[in-house]
Amino acid sequence: MQIYLPIADIPVNIFLLLAMGAAVGFVSGMFGIGGGFLMTPLLIFVGITPGVAVASVASHIAASSFSGALSYWRRRAIDPALALVLLTGGIIGTALGVSTFTLLRALGQLDLMIALSYVVLLSSVGAAMFYEGLRAMIRAYRGGPVTIRRPGSHGWIHGLPLKLRFKRSKIYISIIPVVAIGILIGFLGAIMGIGGGFILVPLLIYLLRVPTSTVIGTSMVLTLVTMMVATLLHAATNHLVDAVLALILMVGGVTGAQFGARAGQRIRGEQLRLLLGLLILAVGVRFAIELVIRPEDLFTIREIGVSQ
């Protein structure tokens, strides 16, 4: 059954979109991440232009993050002060990302930049997560001790100025790295259509020593707001948000997430990290292959304006 996507300007099988939404929702529920890093490439692989895929997935991620953030808020598992400082950088980064997105689109380099960004980011992050998960599994198999980073340990980052006490997370650190992390996540989200949870959560835990009891809920607040801002800016400046596409993906995503959450509870932590790293690495490799294979059409048509 074909459905016409008005902004993407192509007909797509509605059951394929529902299946993609369910699959990504399953992965999101299993690993506790947004899934934008997987959804955006899948849409591109089925023929939707990268610009529409990035802008539409941003709205999908925002909607998916709302229920999760609300649930964590009710359980008091969100640090409001930390979320506010992260959002200060996140909104700035999102605005910069959308501006860069618009500029690259005007120059005709948007598709290439999105593909290169996915290759570099996903390949490096996926390889690191796969390696770390494999080492943890080997240690567990040999009966060796698991390395635990103590929340009270300090690094160079804790010596920076402009410190602020975050009572809910029980940390006292400079706001400089917090704002910088927010800018990074907002920028990547606007350019690549990812929530950035698979990058943000490790940064908060290992770099800032944020306890796991508040890190996921706080991460979801940042993802929710930055993706809402990205959606509004993309719709206002680039007119690339396809509401029909986002709605179909949401329906499939909500269904798949329920089954994924149940499956994730039955798998050990190091196995989850290994599988997630392998999945991220596979998407990065797939993008790399797309960049080097010979296209069917050796030319493109792009409107460059009419001379006066």
SVG drawing of the C-alpha trace seen along z (x, -y; Angstrom):
<svg xmlns="http://www.w3.org/2000/svg" viewBox="-2 -41 46 58">
<polyline fill="none" stroke="black" stroke-width="0.4" points="0.0,0.0 1.6,-3.2 1.3,-6.6 2.4,-9.9 4.7,-12.0 4.0,-15.6 7.3,-17.2 9.6,-14.2 7.7,-14.3 7.8,-10.5 5.4,-7.5 6.5,-5.0 5.0,-1.8 3.2,-2.6 3.9,0.9 7.6,0.4 7.6,-2.8 5.6,-1.2 8.1,1.7 11.0,-0.7 9.4,-2.7 8.7,0.5 12.3,1.8 13.9,-1.4 11.4,-1.6 12.5,1.9 16.1,0.9 15.3,-2.3 13.4,-0.4 16.1,2.3 19.1,-0.1 17.4,-3.2 18.4,-5.6 16.5,-7.8 17.2,-5.8 17.6,-8.8 21.1,-7.6 19.4,-4.5 16.1,-6.0 17.7,-8.8 20.0,-6.5 17.1,-4.0 15.0,-6.8 17.9,-7.8 18.5,-4.3 14.8,-3.9 15.1,-7.0 14.1,-10.0 16.4,-12.9 18.8,-13.5 17.4,-17.0 13.8,-15.7 15.0,-12.7 16.9,-14.8 14.2,-17.4 11.3,-14.8 13.2,-12.5 13.8,-15.5 10.1,-15.8 9.8,-12.0 12.5,-12.1 10.9,-15.0 7.6,-13.2 9.2,-10.0 11.3,-11.7 8.3,-13.5 6.7,-10.5 10.1,-9.3 11.0,-12.7 7.6,-13.0 8.1,-9.6 11.5,-10.4 10.2,-13.8 7.5,-12.1 10.1,-9.8 12.3,-12.9 15.1,-11.4 15.8,-14.6 18.3,-17.3 16.5,-20.6 19.6,-22.8 21.8,-20.5 19.2,-20.3 18.8,-24.1 22.6,-24.6 22.7,-21.9 19.8,-23.5 21.6,-26.9 24.2,-25.3 21.8,-22.9 19.6,-25.7 22.7,-27.6 24.1,-24.5 20.8,-23.7 20.5,-27.2 24.1,-27.0 23.3,-23.5 20.2,-24.7 22.1,-27.7 24.9,-25.4 22.3,-23.0 20.7,-25.8 24.1,-27.1 25.2,-23.6 21.8,-23.1 22.3,-26.4 25.8,-25.3 24.5,-21.9 26.8,-20.0 24.2,-19.0 23.8,-15.3 27.6,-14.8 28.1,-16.4 25.4,-14.3 26.8,-11.1 30.4,-12.0 29.2,-13.0 27.5,-9.6 30.5,-7.7 32.9,-9.5 30.7,-9.7 29.0,-6.3 32.2,-4.4 34.3,-5.9 31.6,-5.7 30.4,-2.2 34.0,-0.8 34.7,-2.2 31.5,-0.8 32.0,2.6 35.6,2.7 34.5,1.7 31.6,4.2 33.9,7.0 36.5,6.3 33.8,6.4 32.5,9.7 36.0,11.2 36.6,10.0 33.3,11.5 34.1,14.8 37.5,15.0 36.0,14.1 38.0,10.9 36.9,7.8 34.7,5.2 36.3,1.7 34.1,-0.8 34.7,-4.5 34.0,-6.1 31.6,-9.1 33.9,-11.0 37.0,-10.8 38.2,-14.0 39.9,-14.9 41.3,-18.1 37.7,-19.1 36.8,-19.6 39.5,-22.3 37.8,-24.7 36.3,-28.0 32.7,-29.1 31.6,-26.2 28.0,-25.5 26.6,-23.0 23.9,-20.6 22.1,-19.4 20.0,-16.7 23.1,-15.1 25.3,-15.9 28.1,-17.3 30.1,-20.5 31.6,-21.4 32.2,-24.2 29.4,-25.1 31.9,-25.5 32.0,-21.8 28.3,-21.4 27.4,-24.2 30.0,-22.9 28.4,-19.4 25.0,-21.0 26.3,-22.9 27.8,-19.7 24.6,-17.7 22.4,-20.4 24.6,-21.0 24.8,-17.3 21.1,-16.9 20.2,-19.7 22.7,-18.5 22.3,-14.7 18.8,-14.2 19.9,-12.4 18.9,-12.9 22.5,-12.2 21.7,-10.1 24.3,-7.5 26.9,-10.3 25.4,-12.5 24.9,-9.8 28.6,-8.5 29.8,-12.1 27.8,-12.9 28.7,-9.8 32.4,-9.4 33.4,-13.1 31.2,-15.0 30.6,-12.1 26.8,-12.6 25.2,-9.6 23.2,-7.2 20.1,-7.9 19.6,-11.3 21.6,-11.0 19.0,-9.4 16.1,-11.6 18.2,-14.7 19.5,-13.5 15.9,-13.1 15.0,-16.7 17.8,-18.0 16.9,-15.7 13.2,-16.8 13.8,-20.5 16.6,-20.6 14.7,-18.4 11.6,-20.6 13.7,-23.7 15.3,-21.9 11.9,-20.9 10.5,-24.5 13.6,-26.0 13.8,-23.4 10.1,-24.0 10.4,-27.8 13.7,-28.1 14.0,-25.0 10.3,-23.7 11.5,-20.1 9.5,-18.6 7.2,-16.0 4.4,-15.6 2.8,-12.6 6.2,-10.7 6.8,-11.6 3.3,-10.5 3.7,-7.1 7.1,-6.6 5.7,-7.5 3.0,-4.8 5.5,-2.1 8.0,-3.4 5.7,-3.4 4.7,0.2 8.2,1.5 9.5,-0.3 7.3,1.8 8.8,5.1 12.3,3.7 12.1,2.7 11.1,6.2 13.9,7.7 16.5,5.4 15.7,6.5 16.8,10.1 20.2,9.2 23.3,8.4 24.8,4.8 28.0,5.7 26.1,7.7 23.9,4.7 26.9,2.4 28.5,4.9 25.3,5.3 24.7,1.5 28.3,0.8 28.0,3.4 24.8,1.9 26.2,-1.7 29.4,-0.5 27.3,1.4 25.3,-1.8 28.5,-3.8 30.1,-1.2 26.9,-1.2 27.2,-4.9 30.8,-4.5 29.9,-2.0 27.2,-4.4 29.9,-7.1 32.2,-4.9 29.9,-2.8 29.1,-4.1 25.6,-5.7 23.0,-4.7 22.6,-8.3 25.8,-10.2 24.2,-13.6 21.7,-15.6 19.4,-18.5 19.3,-21.4 17.5,-24.7 20.0,-27.6 17.7,-30.5 16.7,-32.7 19.0,-35.6 17.4,-39.0"/>
</svg>
